[in-house]
């Protein structure tokens, strides 16, 4: 598959499609993944089953729980993505990349059984999840692997990635993660794909990564910074980041509580997310906003008591209308900007 073949198309796990076929699109989800670091994943320590009685403590982080972080049940995945389709979502970006147990064949099956367009990511998540052999690898080696994941197929299959990422960064940013990022920037240039970044949990890191990308030949307009909701809390930083041209992704829609077990922050709720998006629009950044749920554990699925992949369509879009978002703004955020980003250039 050459660059010329990809240009002007969107690449899903089922093959190339016309951009017009992408209607409402979630830009950051996980359908099949394992968010346990490799060191934890194989542990046999007993843990409670997820039930009505245990789910609150498991969600609050009081119980260390490996199964919670495993999305590995194909029948559940089909049911849950099917609910998104029933709610009006047609497409999603699935960013389970290296270190998170990507399953391209499983995604192709979910897509075939539900009719959802699934665009798969590639590259590597943060360092502690990566194969220890990556420590010896060069920028060009990482670039070559990502280019081939887009052109030929990923993770031992002939199923091709349609976006690069989520590329894992931490604060402080490690030398290995920077090499992977440099490789991703080469792959972005070579393939014409968009790039998705997972920034570290520090409010200055999204800007650090955005500046690095601009200084190292990346295309900010085709770079999406994920997880803004748990990373940037003040308007100055938010607007400065958007001014640097990158796409701002609020991807924790559906998390309605302020407590966040992974760091000591006040998580915004959906209404607050919409207020921040409104501020971005007021400053001329409508075309730099995308939204999603970033579902990566079981208890956010409807089968386990969660909101599921349909939440944005069922609940957030009506809330946007009630809060004065125009149909044009909603369409830009959910359809036009995802379409622009997912179309190869
Ligand atoms: Zn992430």
py3Dmol code that shows the C-alpha trace and the ligand (Angstrom):
import py3Dmol

protein = """\
ATOM      1  CA  UNK A   1       0.000   0.000   0.000  1.00  0.00           C
ATOM      2  CA  UNK A   2       1.663   3.255  -1.096  1.00  0.00           C
ATOM      3  CA  UNK A   3       1.142   6.822   0.048  1.00  0.00           C
ATOM      4  CA  UNK A   4      -0.714   7.601  -3.183  1.00  0.00           C
ATOM      5  CA  UNK A   5      -3.244   4.820  -2.497  1.00  0.00           C
ATOM      6  CA  UNK A   6      -3.977   6.116   0.984  1.00  0.00           C
ATOM      7  CA  UNK A   7      -4.233   9.802   0.108  1.00  0.00           C
ATOM      8  CA  UNK A   8      -7.784  11.126   0.345  1.00  0.00           C
ATOM      9  CA  UNK A   9      -9.078   7.945   2.037  1.00  0.00           C
ATOM     10  CA  UNK A  10      -9.797   6.756   5.561  1.00  0.00           C
ATOM     11  CA  UNK A  11      -8.283   3.409   6.564  1.00  0.00           C
ATOM     12  CA  UNK A  12     -10.414   1.217   8.837  1.00  0.00           C
ATOM     13  CA  UNK A  13      -9.742  -2.309  10.072  1.00  0.00           C
ATOM     14  CA  UNK A  14     -12.015  -3.459   7.217  1.00  0.00           C
ATOM     15  CA  UNK A  15     -10.041  -1.528   4.574  1.00  0.00           C
ATOM     16  CA  UNK A  16     -10.167   1.860   2.864  1.00  0.00           C
ATOM     17  CA  UNK A  17     -13.367   3.907   2.871  1.00  0.00           C
ATOM     18  CA  UNK A  18     -14.388   7.309   1.571  1.00  0.00           C
ATOM     19  CA  UNK A  19     -14.212  10.092   4.183  1.00  0.00           C
ATOM     20  CA  UNK A  20     -17.898  10.851   3.592  1.00  0.00           C
ATOM     21  CA  UNK A  21     -18.735   7.428   5.062  1.00  0.00           C
ATOM     22  CA  UNK A  22     -17.527   8.659   8.455  1.00  0.00           C
ATOM     23  CA  UNK A  23     -20.398  10.343  10.224  1.00  0.00           C
ATOM     24  CA  UNK A  24     -20.328  10.859  14.002  1.00  0.00           C
ATOM     25  CA  UNK A  25     -16.942   9.599  15.209  1.00  0.00           C
ATOM     26  CA  UNK A  26     -15.475   8.979  18.667  1.00  0.00           C
ATOM     27  CA  UNK A  27     -11.780   9.876  18.434  1.00  0.00           C
ATOM     28  CA  UNK A  28     -10.319   7.906  21.369  1.00  0.00           C
ATOM     29  CA  UNK A  29     -11.659   4.581  22.575  1.00  0.00           C
ATOM     30  CA  UNK A  30     -10.409   1.123  23.495  1.00  0.00           C
ATOM     31  CA  UNK A  31     -12.514  -1.919  22.647  1.00  0.00           C
ATOM     32  CA  UNK A  32     -10.039  -4.753  23.176  1.00  0.00           C
ATOM     33  CA  UNK A  33      -7.081  -3.998  25.453  1.00  0.00           C
ATOM     34  CA  UNK A  34      -5.279  -4.735  28.715  1.00  0.00           C
ATOM     35  CA  UNK A  35      -4.327  -1.641  30.672  1.00  0.00           C
ATOM     36  CA  UNK A  36      -2.384  -3.601  33.294  1.00  0.00           C
ATOM     37  CA  UNK A  37       1.364  -2.992  33.112  1.00  0.00           C
ATOM     38  CA  UNK A  38       3.068  -6.267  32.064  1.00  0.00           C
ATOM     39  CA  UNK A  39       4.542  -6.640  35.571  1.00  0.00           C
ATOM     40  CA  UNK A  40       1.025  -6.721  37.075  1.00  0.00           C
ATOM     41  CA  UNK A  41      -0.928  -8.471  34.329  1.00  0.00           C
ATOM     42  CA  UNK A  42       0.284 -11.997  35.095  1.00  0.00           C
ATOM     43  CA  UNK A  43      -0.247 -11.831  38.890  1.00  0.00           C
ATOM     44  CA  UNK A  44      -2.477 -14.480  40.460  1.00  0.00           C
ATOM     45  CA  UNK A  45      -3.393 -12.482  43.546  1.00  0.00           C
ATOM     46  CA  UNK A  46      -7.097 -13.062  44.288  1.00  0.00           C
ATOM     47  CA  UNK A  47      -9.474 -10.199  43.579  1.00  0.00           C
ATOM     48  CA  UNK A  48     -13.228  -9.734  44.002  1.00  0.00           C
ATOM     49  CA  UNK A  49     -15.612 -10.262  41.139  1.00  0.00           C
ATOM     50  CA  UNK A  50     -17.213  -7.065  39.808  1.00  0.00           C
ATOM     51  CA  UNK A  51     -20.685  -7.052  41.429  1.00  0.00           C
ATOM     52  CA  UNK A  52     -23.097  -4.412  42.669  1.00  0.00           C
ATOM     53  CA  UNK A  53     -21.536  -4.802  46.100  1.00  0.00           C
ATOM     54  CA  UNK A  54     -17.889  -4.442  45.020  1.00  0.00           C
ATOM     55  CA  UNK A  55     -18.062  -2.085  42.050  1.00  0.00           C
ATOM     56  CA  UNK A  56     -17.883   1.184  43.972  1.00  0.00           C
ATOM     57  CA  UNK A  57     -14.707   0.256  45.860  1.00  0.00           C
ATOM     58  CA  UNK A  58     -13.164  -1.133  42.665  1.00  0.00           C
ATOM     59  CA  UNK A  59     -13.949   2.089  40.807  1.00  0.00           C
ATOM     60  CA  UNK A  60     -12.699   4.257  43.659  1.00  0.00           C
ATOM     61  CA  UNK A  61      -9.363   2.470  43.443  1.00  0.00           C
ATOM     62  CA  UNK A  62      -9.534   0.994  46.950  1.00  0.00           C
ATOM     63  CA  UNK A  63      -9.220  -2.510  45.527  1.00  0.00           C
ATOM     64  CA  UNK A  64      -6.356  -3.273  43.167  1.00  0.00           C
ATOM     65  CA  UNK A  65      -8.155  -5.039  40.347  1.00  0.00           C
ATOM     66  CA  UNK A  66      -6.597  -6.495  37.233  1.00  0.00           C
ATOM     67  CA  UNK A  67      -9.756  -7.797  35.569  1.00  0.00           C
ATOM     68  CA  UNK A  68     -11.287  -4.315  35.651  1.00  0.00           C
ATOM     69  CA  UNK A  69      -8.520  -3.154  33.284  1.00  0.00           C
ATOM     70  CA  UNK A  70      -8.991  -6.009  30.807  1.00  0.00           C
ATOM     71  CA  UNK A  71     -11.289  -5.599  27.809  1.00  0.00           C
ATOM     72  CA  UNK A  72     -10.873  -9.072  26.358  1.00  0.00           C
ATOM     73  CA  UNK A  73     -14.397 -10.472  25.901  1.00  0.00           C
ATOM     74  CA  UNK A  74     -15.327 -10.391  22.235  1.00  0.00           C
ATOM     75  CA  UNK A  75     -19.068 -10.945  22.820  1.00  0.00           C
ATOM     76  CA  UNK A  76     -19.149  -8.061  25.320  1.00  0.00           C
ATOM     77  CA  UNK A  77     -17.208  -5.827  22.896  1.00  0.00           C
ATOM     78  CA  UNK A  78     -19.705  -6.560  20.103  1.00  0.00           C
ATOM     79  CA  UNK A  79     -22.647  -5.840  22.412  1.00  0.00           C
ATOM     80  CA  UNK A  80     -21.133  -2.559  23.642  1.00  0.00           C
ATOM     81  CA  UNK A  81     -20.054  -1.212  20.234  1.00  0.00           C
ATOM     82  CA  UNK A  82     -23.487  -2.259  18.921  1.00  0.00           C
ATOM     83  CA  UNK A  83     -25.038   0.026  21.520  1.00  0.00           C
ATOM     84  CA  UNK A  84     -22.959   2.936  20.184  1.00  0.00           C
ATOM     85  CA  UNK A  85     -24.283   2.254  16.697  1.00  0.00           C
ATOM     86  CA  UNK A  86     -27.885   2.133  17.990  1.00  0.00           C
ATOM     87  CA  UNK A  87     -27.289   5.462  19.740  1.00  0.00           C
ATOM     88  CA  UNK A  88     -26.186   7.143  16.498  1.00  0.00           C
ATOM     89  CA  UNK A  89     -22.412   6.683  16.459  1.00  0.00           C
ATOM     90  CA  UNK A  90     -21.061   5.308  13.187  1.00  0.00           C
ATOM     91  CA  UNK A  91     -17.317   5.250  13.771  1.00  0.00           C
ATOM     92  CA  UNK A  92     -14.606   5.134  16.402  1.00  0.00           C
ATOM     93  CA  UNK A  93     -10.844   5.380  16.666  1.00  0.00           C
ATOM     94  CA  UNK A  94      -9.403   2.468  18.687  1.00  0.00           C
ATOM     95  CA  UNK A  95      -6.012   3.453  20.092  1.00  0.00           C
ATOM     96  CA  UNK A  96      -4.849   0.218  21.711  1.00  0.00           C
ATOM     97  CA  UNK A  97      -1.203   0.358  20.668  1.00  0.00           C
ATOM     98  CA  UNK A  98       1.966  -1.524  21.580  1.00  0.00           C
ATOM     99  CA  UNK A  99       2.042  -2.475  25.284  1.00  0.00           C
ATOM    100  CA  UNK A 100      -1.746  -2.545  25.658  1.00  0.00           C
ATOM    101  CA  UNK A 101      -2.267  -5.919  23.906  1.00  0.00           C
ATOM    102  CA  UNK A 102      -3.679  -4.781  20.564  1.00  0.00           C
ATOM    103  CA  UNK A 103      -5.990  -7.285  18.834  1.00  0.00           C
ATOM    104  CA  UNK A 104      -6.520  -6.237  15.184  1.00  0.00           C
ATOM    105  CA  UNK A 105      -8.342  -9.475  14.277  1.00  0.00           C
ATOM    106  CA  UNK A 106     -10.736  -8.988  17.181  1.00  0.00           C
ATOM    107  CA  UNK A 107     -11.403  -5.389  16.097  1.00  0.00           C
ATOM    108  CA  UNK A 108     -12.139  -6.541  12.548  1.00  0.00           C
ATOM    109  CA  UNK A 109     -14.660  -9.013  13.969  1.00  0.00           C
ATOM    110  CA  UNK A 110     -16.317  -6.316  16.131  1.00  0.00           C
ATOM    111  CA  UNK A 111     -16.526  -4.035  13.096  1.00  0.00           C
ATOM    112  CA  UNK A 112     -18.012  -6.773  10.887  1.00  0.00           C
ATOM    113  CA  UNK A 113     -20.592  -7.787  13.503  1.00  0.00           C
ATOM    114  CA  UNK A 114     -21.718  -4.246  14.421  1.00  0.00           C
ATOM    115  CA  UNK A 115     -21.275  -2.266  11.210  1.00  0.00           C
ATOM    116  CA  UNK A 116     -19.151   0.313  13.050  1.00  0.00           C
ATOM    117  CA  UNK A 117     -16.155   1.795  11.234  1.00  0.00           C
ATOM    118  CA  UNK A 118     -13.135   1.174  13.458  1.00  0.00           C
ATOM    119  CA  UNK A 119      -9.889   3.033  12.750  1.00  0.00           C
ATOM    120  CA  UNK A 120      -6.989   1.389  14.562  1.00  0.00           C
ATOM    121  CA  UNK A 121      -3.907   3.058  16.040  1.00  0.00           C
ATOM    122  CA  UNK A 122      -0.272   1.893  16.073  1.00  0.00           C
ATOM    123  CA  UNK A 123       3.059   2.678  17.733  1.00  0.00           C
ATOM    124  CA  UNK A 124       3.759   2.429  21.464  1.00  0.00           C
ATOM    125  CA  UNK A 125       2.216   3.407  24.791  1.00  0.00           C
ATOM    126  CA  UNK A 126       4.350   4.648  27.758  1.00  0.00           C
ATOM    127  CA  UNK A 127       7.721   3.075  28.588  1.00  0.00           C
ATOM    128  CA  UNK A 128       6.776   0.714  31.435  1.00  0.00           C
ATOM    129  CA  UNK A 129       4.356  -1.062  29.082  1.00  0.00           C
ATOM    130  CA  UNK A 130       6.851  -1.529  26.259  1.00  0.00           C
ATOM    131  CA  UNK A 131       8.803  -4.645  25.381  1.00  0.00           C
ATOM    132  CA  UNK A 132      12.179  -4.304  27.195  1.00  0.00           C
ATOM    133  CA  UNK A 133      13.879  -4.900  23.815  1.00  0.00           C
ATOM    134  CA  UNK A 134      12.594  -1.480  22.686  1.00  0.00           C
ATOM    135  CA  UNK A 135      15.305   0.067  24.901  1.00  0.00           C
ATOM    136  CA  UNK A 136      17.889  -0.790  22.204  1.00  0.00           C
ATOM    137  CA  UNK A 137      15.871   0.387  19.219  1.00  0.00           C
ATOM    138  CA  UNK A 138      16.542   3.501  17.110  1.00  0.00           C
ATOM    139  CA  UNK A 139      14.269   6.290  15.895  1.00  0.00           C
ATOM    140  CA  UNK A 140      14.432   4.952  12.319  1.00  0.00           C
ATOM    141  CA  UNK A 141      13.548   1.480  13.495  1.00  0.00           C
ATOM    142  CA  UNK A 142      10.441   2.760  15.292  1.00  0.00           C
ATOM    143  CA  UNK A 143       9.535   4.903  12.266  1.00  0.00           C
ATOM    144  CA  UNK A 144       9.867   1.931   9.910  1.00  0.00           C
ATOM    145  CA  UNK A 145       7.662  -0.223  12.125  1.00  0.00           C
ATOM    146  CA  UNK A 146       4.886   2.401  12.298  1.00  0.00           C
ATOM    147  CA  UNK A 147       5.044   3.074   8.542  1.00  0.00           C
ATOM    148  CA  UNK A 148       4.660  -0.641   7.920  1.00  0.00           C
ATOM    149  CA  UNK A 149       1.769  -0.872  10.416  1.00  0.00           C
ATOM    150  CA  UNK A 150      -0.049   1.715   8.292  1.00  0.00           C
ATOM    151  CA  UNK A 151       0.961   0.352   4.870  1.00  0.00           C
ATOM    152  CA  UNK A 152       1.190  -3.420   5.337  1.00  0.00           C
ATOM    153  CA  UNK A 153      -0.460  -4.468   8.590  1.00  0.00           C
ATOM    154  CA  UNK A 154       0.043  -4.382  12.347  1.00  0.00           C
ATOM    155  CA  UNK A 155       0.965  -6.813  15.114  1.00  0.00           C
ATOM    156  CA  UNK A 156       1.472  -9.848  12.882  1.00  0.00           C
ATOM    157  CA  UNK A 157      -1.696  -9.348  10.821  1.00  0.00           C
ATOM    158  CA  UNK A 158      -2.478  -7.729   7.472  1.00  0.00           C
ATOM    159  CA  UNK A 159      -4.933  -5.364   9.187  1.00  0.00           C
ATOM    160  CA  UNK A 160      -3.647  -1.824   8.763  1.00  0.00           C
ATOM    161  CA  UNK A 161      -3.576   1.125  11.144  1.00  0.00           C
ATOM    162  CA  UNK A 162      -5.384   4.316  10.103  1.00  0.00           C
ATOM    163  CA  UNK A 163      -3.800   6.652  12.659  1.00  0.00           C
ATOM    164  CA  UNK A 164      -0.542   6.770  14.648  1.00  0.00           C
ATOM    165  CA  UNK A 165      -0.877   6.526  18.423  1.00  0.00           C
ATOM    166  CA  UNK A 166      -1.722   6.897  21.144  1.00  0.00           C
ATOM    167  CA  UNK A 167       1.998   7.579  21.517  1.00  0.00           C
ATOM    168  CA  UNK A 168       2.787   7.356  25.236  1.00  0.00           C
ATOM    169  CA  UNK A 169       4.618  10.205  26.980  1.00  0.00           C
ATOM    170  CA  UNK A 170       5.181  10.676  30.698  1.00  0.00           C
ATOM    171  CA  UNK A 171       6.288  13.594  32.825  1.00  0.00           C
ATOM    172  CA  UNK A 172       9.225  13.580  33.028  1.00  0.00           C
ATOM    173  CA  UNK A 173       9.394  12.413  29.430  1.00  0.00           C
ATOM    174  CA  UNK A 174      11.743   9.435  29.042  1.00  0.00           C
ATOM    175  CA  UNK A 175      14.493   9.105  26.419  1.00  0.00           C
ATOM    176  CA  UNK A 176      12.843   5.979  24.984  1.00  0.00           C
ATOM    177  CA  UNK A 177       9.448   7.698  24.715  1.00  0.00           C
ATOM    178  CA  UNK A 178      11.102  10.606  22.883  1.00  0.00           C
ATOM    179  CA  UNK A 179      12.679   8.192  20.386  1.00  0.00           C
ATOM    180  CA  UNK A 180       9.285   6.601  19.757  1.00  0.00           C
ATOM    181  CA  UNK A 181       7.825  10.109  19.267  1.00  0.00           C
ATOM    182  CA  UNK A 182      10.544  11.069  16.767  1.00  0.00           C
ATOM    183  CA  UNK A 183       9.766   7.836  14.925  1.00  0.00           C
ATOM    184  CA  UNK A 184       6.058   8.702  14.989  1.00  0.00           C
ATOM    185  CA  UNK A 185       6.793  12.134  13.467  1.00  0.00           C
ATOM    186  CA  UNK A 186       8.683  10.499  10.589  1.00  0.00           C
ATOM    187  CA  UNK A 187       5.788   8.044  10.129  1.00  0.00           C
ATOM    188  CA  UNK A 188       3.295  10.934  10.209  1.00  0.00           C
ATOM    189  CA  UNK A 189       5.217  12.666   7.405  1.00  0.00           C
ATOM    190  CA  UNK A 190       5.731   9.517   5.331  1.00  0.00           C
ATOM    191  CA  UNK A 191       2.211   8.124   5.525  1.00  0.00           C
ATOM    192  CA  UNK A 192       0.042  11.255   5.805  1.00  0.00           C
ATOM    193  CA  UNK A 193      -1.713   9.830   8.866  1.00  0.00           C
ATOM    194  CA  UNK A 194      -2.781  11.880  11.897  1.00  0.00           C
ATOM    195  CA  UNK A 195      -0.969  11.428  15.206  1.00  0.00           C
ATOM    196  CA  UNK A 196      -2.507  10.962  18.656  1.00  0.00           C
ATOM    197  CA  UNK A 197      -0.473  11.756  21.792  1.00  0.00           C
ATOM    198  CA  UNK A 198      -1.012  10.441  25.338  1.00  0.00           C
ATOM    199  CA  UNK A 199       0.609  13.150  27.510  1.00  0.00           C
ATOM    200  CA  UNK A 200       1.971  12.626  31.015  1.00  0.00           C
ATOM    201  CA  UNK A 201      -0.047  13.702  34.059  1.00  0.00           C
ATOM    202  CA  UNK A 202       1.501  17.162  34.434  1.00  0.00           C
ATOM    203  CA  UNK A 203      -0.185  20.355  33.318  1.00  0.00           C
ATOM    204  CA  UNK A 204       2.861  21.568  31.371  1.00  0.00           C
ATOM    205  CA  UNK A 205       3.475  18.347  29.464  1.00  0.00           C
ATOM    206  CA  UNK A 206       0.950  18.776  26.625  1.00  0.00           C
ATOM    207  CA  UNK A 207       2.686  22.054  25.728  1.00  0.00           C
ATOM    208  CA  UNK A 208       6.137  20.448  26.024  1.00  0.00           C
ATOM    209  CA  UNK A 209       5.052  17.718  23.579  1.00  0.00           C
ATOM    210  CA  UNK A 210       3.331  20.162  21.205  1.00  0.00           C
ATOM    211  CA  UNK A 211       6.462  22.360  21.093  1.00  0.00           C
ATOM    212  CA  UNK A 212       8.667  19.306  20.518  1.00  0.00           C
ATOM    213  CA  UNK A 213       6.438  18.178  17.639  1.00  0.00           C
ATOM    214  CA  UNK A 214       6.546  21.611  15.987  1.00  0.00           C
ATOM    215  CA  UNK A 215      10.335  21.819  16.431  1.00  0.00           C
ATOM    216  CA  UNK A 216      10.952  18.344  15.023  1.00  0.00           C
ATOM    217  CA  UNK A 217       9.087  18.413  11.740  1.00  0.00           C
ATOM    218  CA  UNK A 218       5.670  17.248  12.961  1.00  0.00           C
ATOM    219  CA  UNK A 219       2.376  18.701  11.759  1.00  0.00           C
ATOM    220  CA  UNK A 220       0.537  20.285  14.713  1.00  0.00           C
ATOM    221  CA  UNK A 221      -2.693  20.578  12.677  1.00  0.00           C
ATOM    222  CA  UNK A 222      -2.686  16.779  12.337  1.00  0.00           C
ATOM    223  CA  UNK A 223      -1.705  16.107  15.953  1.00  0.00           C
ATOM    224  CA  UNK A 224      -4.269  15.374  18.641  1.00  0.00           C
ATOM    225  CA  UNK A 225      -3.384  15.800  22.310  1.00  0.00           C
ATOM    226  CA  UNK A 226      -5.449  13.332  24.360  1.00  0.00           C
ATOM    227  CA  UNK A 227      -6.703  13.416  27.956  1.00  0.00           C
ATOM    228  CA  UNK A 228      -6.829  17.207  28.288  1.00  0.00           C
ATOM    229  CA  UNK A 229      -9.583  16.729  30.914  1.00  0.00           C
ATOM    230  CA  UNK A 230      -7.168  15.138  33.448  1.00  0.00           C
ATOM    231  CA  UNK A 231      -4.140  17.212  32.507  1.00  0.00           C
ATOM    232  CA  UNK A 232      -4.886  20.918  31.905  1.00  0.00           C
ATOM    233  CA  UNK A 233      -7.165  22.805  34.288  1.00  0.00           C
ATOM    234  CA  UNK A 234      -6.511  26.492  33.684  1.00  0.00           C
ATOM    235  CA  UNK A 235      -7.632  28.536  30.734  1.00  0.00           C
ATOM    236  CA  UNK A 236      -4.233  30.135  30.089  1.00  0.00           C
ATOM    237  CA  UNK A 237      -2.530  26.813  29.487  1.00  0.00           C
ATOM    238  CA  UNK A 238      -5.491  25.498  27.499  1.00  0.00           C
ATOM    239  CA  UNK A 239      -5.611  28.473  25.132  1.00  0.00           C
ATOM    240  CA  UNK A 240      -1.824  28.566  24.703  1.00  0.00           C
ATOM    241  CA  UNK A 241      -1.897  24.892  23.730  1.00  0.00           C
ATOM    242  CA  UNK A 242      -4.687  25.454  21.191  1.00  0.00           C
ATOM    243  CA  UNK A 243      -2.843  28.505  19.837  1.00  0.00           C
ATOM    244  CA  UNK A 244       0.050  26.183  18.950  1.00  0.00           C
ATOM    245  CA  UNK A 245      -2.225  24.542  16.373  1.00  0.00           C
ATOM    246  CA  UNK A 246      -2.760  21.090  17.858  1.00  0.00           C
ATOM    247  CA  UNK A 247      -6.175  19.461  18.241  1.00  0.00           C
ATOM    248  CA  UNK A 248      -7.458  19.414  21.817  1.00  0.00           C
ATOM    249  CA  UNK A 249      -9.136  16.149  22.838  1.00  0.00           C
ATOM    250  CA  UNK A 250     -11.544  15.968  25.769  1.00  0.00           C
ATOM    251  CA  UNK A 251     -11.824  12.210  25.936  1.00  0.00           C
ATOM    252  CA  UNK A 252     -13.057  11.351  29.414  1.00  0.00           C
ATOM    253  CA  UNK A 253     -16.729  12.153  28.780  1.00  0.00           C
ATOM    254  CA  UNK A 254     -18.907   9.979  30.990  1.00  0.00           C
ATOM    255  CA  UNK A 255     -16.687  10.343  34.063  1.00  0.00           C
ATOM    256  CA  UNK A 256     -19.029  12.404  36.195  1.00  0.00           C
ATOM    257  CA  UNK A 257     -17.181  12.238  39.542  1.00  0.00           C
ATOM    258  CA  UNK A 258     -14.325  14.544  40.532  1.00  0.00           C
ATOM    259  CA  UNK A 259     -12.192  11.880  42.213  1.00  0.00           C
ATOM    260  CA  UNK A 260      -9.452  10.414  39.983  1.00  0.00           C
ATOM    261  CA  UNK A 261      -7.579   7.470  41.505  1.00  0.00           C
ATOM    262  CA  UNK A 262      -4.484   7.851  39.265  1.00  0.00           C
ATOM    263  CA  UNK A 263      -3.462  11.326  40.471  1.00  0.00           C
ATOM    264  CA  UNK A 264      -4.560  14.014  42.906  1.00  0.00           C
ATOM    265  CA  UNK A 265      -6.630  16.227  40.641  1.00  0.00           C
ATOM    266  CA  UNK A 266     -10.229  17.405  40.480  1.00  0.00           C
ATOM    267  CA  UNK A 267     -11.649  15.695  37.402  1.00  0.00           C
ATOM    268  CA  UNK A 268     -14.150  17.905  35.549  1.00  0.00           C
ATOM    269  CA  UNK A 269     -17.607  16.483  34.797  1.00  0.00           C
ATOM    270  CA  UNK A 270     -19.299  16.573  31.387  1.00  0.00           C
ATOM    271  CA  UNK A 271     -20.865  20.012  31.976  1.00  0.00           C
ATOM    272  CA  UNK A 272     -17.466  21.472  32.919  1.00  0.00           C
ATOM    273  CA  UNK A 273     -15.877  19.836  29.863  1.00  0.00           C
ATOM    274  CA  UNK A 274     -18.473  21.610  27.718  1.00  0.00           C
ATOM    275  CA  UNK A 275     -17.671  24.952  29.414  1.00  0.00           C
ATOM    276  CA  UNK A 276     -13.984  24.525  28.547  1.00  0.00           C
ATOM    277  CA  UNK A 277     -14.901  23.626  24.968  1.00  0.00           C
ATOM    278  CA  UNK A 278     -17.057  26.754  24.800  1.00  0.00           C
ATOM    279  CA  UNK A 279     -14.052  28.856  25.885  1.00  0.00           C
ATOM    280  CA  UNK A 280     -11.992  27.287  23.086  1.00  0.00           C
ATOM    281  CA  UNK A 281     -14.745  28.037  20.554  1.00  0.00           C
ATOM    282  CA  UNK A 282     -14.982  31.647  21.829  1.00  0.00           C
ATOM    283  CA  UNK A 283     -11.273  31.973  21.052  1.00  0.00           C
ATOM    284  CA  UNK A 284     -11.664  30.688  17.486  1.00  0.00           C
ATOM    285  CA  UNK A 285     -10.661  27.080  18.087  1.00  0.00           C
ATOM    286  CA  UNK A 286     -13.882  25.248  17.099  1.00  0.00           C
ATOM    287  CA  UNK A 287     -11.995  23.235  14.484  1.00  0.00           C
ATOM    288  CA  UNK A 288      -9.429  22.118  17.058  1.00  0.00           C
ATOM    289  CA  UNK A 289     -11.722  20.183  19.413  1.00  0.00           C
ATOM    290  CA  UNK A 290     -12.641  16.501  19.414  1.00  0.00           C
ATOM    291  CA  UNK A 291     -14.390  14.419  22.068  1.00  0.00           C
ATOM    292  CA  UNK A 292     -14.572  10.801  23.208  1.00  0.00           C
ATOM    293  CA  UNK A 293     -14.895   8.550  26.281  1.00  0.00           C
ATOM    294  CA  UNK A 294     -11.502   6.747  26.290  1.00  0.00           C
ATOM    295  CA  UNK A 295     -13.207   3.659  27.716  1.00  0.00           C
ATOM    296  CA  UNK A 296     -10.386   1.406  28.887  1.00  0.00           C
ATOM    297  CA  UNK A 297     -11.896  -0.546  31.734  1.00  0.00           C
ATOM    298  CA  UNK A 298     -14.866  -2.801  32.251  1.00  0.00           C
ATOM    299  CA  UNK A 299     -16.813  -0.746  34.739  1.00  0.00           C
ATOM    300  CA  UNK A 300     -17.358   1.970  32.131  1.00  0.00           C
ATOM    301  CA  UNK A 301     -19.181  -0.570  29.912  1.00  0.00           C
ATOM    302  CA  UNK A 302     -22.954  -0.893  30.261  1.00  0.00           C
ATOM    303  CA  UNK A 303     -22.630  -4.645  31.034  1.00  0.00           C
ATOM    304  CA  UNK A 304     -20.707  -3.729  34.193  1.00  0.00           C
ATOM    305  CA  UNK A 305     -22.819  -0.753  35.256  1.00  0.00           C
ATOM    306  CA  UNK A 306     -21.150   1.968  33.194  1.00  0.00           C
ATOM    307  CA  UNK A 307     -22.220   4.507  30.589  1.00  0.00           C
ATOM    308  CA  UNK A 308     -20.880   2.694  27.523  1.00  0.00           C
ATOM    309  CA  UNK A 309     -19.773   3.976  24.098  1.00  0.00           C
ATOM    310  CA  UNK A 310     -23.220   5.450  23.362  1.00  0.00           C
ATOM    311  CA  UNK A 311     -23.089   8.048  26.161  1.00  0.00           C
ATOM    312  CA  UNK A 312     -21.932  10.993  24.036  1.00  0.00           C
ATOM    313  CA  UNK A 313     -24.731  10.411  21.519  1.00  0.00           C
ATOM    314  CA  UNK A 314     -27.411   9.578  24.080  1.00  0.00           C
ATOM    315  CA  UNK A 315     -26.604  12.178  26.715  1.00  0.00           C
ATOM    316  CA  UNK A 316     -23.845  14.637  25.817  1.00  0.00           C
ATOM    317  CA  UNK A 317     -25.220  15.811  22.454  1.00  0.00           C
ATOM    318  CA  UNK A 318     -28.620  16.654  24.041  1.00  0.00           C
ATOM    319  CA  UNK A 319     -26.734  18.473  26.824  1.00  0.00           C
ATOM    320  CA  UNK A 320     -24.783  20.418  24.181  1.00  0.00           C
ATOM    321  CA  UNK A 321     -28.062  21.490  22.564  1.00  0.00           C
ATOM    322  CA  UNK A 322     -29.508  22.550  25.924  1.00  0.00           C
ATOM    323  CA  UNK A 323     -26.382  24.566  26.617  1.00  0.00           C
ATOM    324  CA  UNK A 324     -26.486  26.520  23.404  1.00  0.00           C
ATOM    325  CA  UNK A 325     -24.145  24.632  21.106  1.00  0.00           C
ATOM    326  CA  UNK A 326     -25.340  25.067  17.516  1.00  0.00           C
ATOM    327  CA  UNK A 327     -25.914  22.115  15.175  1.00  0.00           C
ATOM    328  CA  UNK A 328     -22.965  23.395  13.148  1.00  0.00           C
ATOM    329  CA  UNK A 329     -20.689  23.312  16.203  1.00  0.00           C
ATOM    330  CA  UNK A 330     -21.825  19.810  17.179  1.00  0.00           C
ATOM    331  CA  UNK A 331     -21.321  18.623  13.604  1.00  0.00           C
ATOM    332  CA  UNK A 332     -17.838  20.130  13.468  1.00  0.00           C
ATOM    333  CA  UNK A 333     -16.768  18.427  16.700  1.00  0.00           C
ATOM    334  CA  UNK A 334     -18.296  15.021  16.002  1.00  0.00           C
ATOM    335  CA  UNK A 335     -18.107  14.725  12.212  1.00  0.00           C
ATOM    336  CA  UNK A 336     -16.075  17.283  10.275  1.00  0.00           C
ATOM    337  CA  UNK A 337     -12.922  17.470  12.402  1.00  0.00           C
ATOM    338  CA  UNK A 338     -12.656  13.655  12.832  1.00  0.00           C
ATOM    339  CA  UNK A 339     -13.148  13.312   9.070  1.00  0.00           C
ATOM    340  CA  UNK A 340     -10.394  15.848   8.348  1.00  0.00           C
ATOM    341  CA  UNK A 341      -7.990  14.138  10.743  1.00  0.00           C
ATOM    342  CA  UNK A 342      -8.667  10.584   9.608  1.00  0.00           C
ATOM    343  CA  UNK A 343      -8.339  11.374   5.893  1.00  0.00           C
ATOM    344  CA  UNK A 344      -4.782  10.652   4.740  1.00  0.00           C
ATOM    345  CA  UNK A 345      -2.995  13.582   3.117  1.00  0.00           C
TER     346      UNK A 345
END
"""
ligand_1 = """\
1
ZN
Zn -4.126 7.407 26.864
"""
view = py3Dmol.view(width=600, height=400)
view.addModel(protein, "pdb")
view.setStyle({"model": 0}, {"cartoon": {"style": "trace"}})
view.addModel(ligand_1, "xyz")
view.setStyle({"model": 1}, {"stick": {}})
view.zoomTo()
view.show()
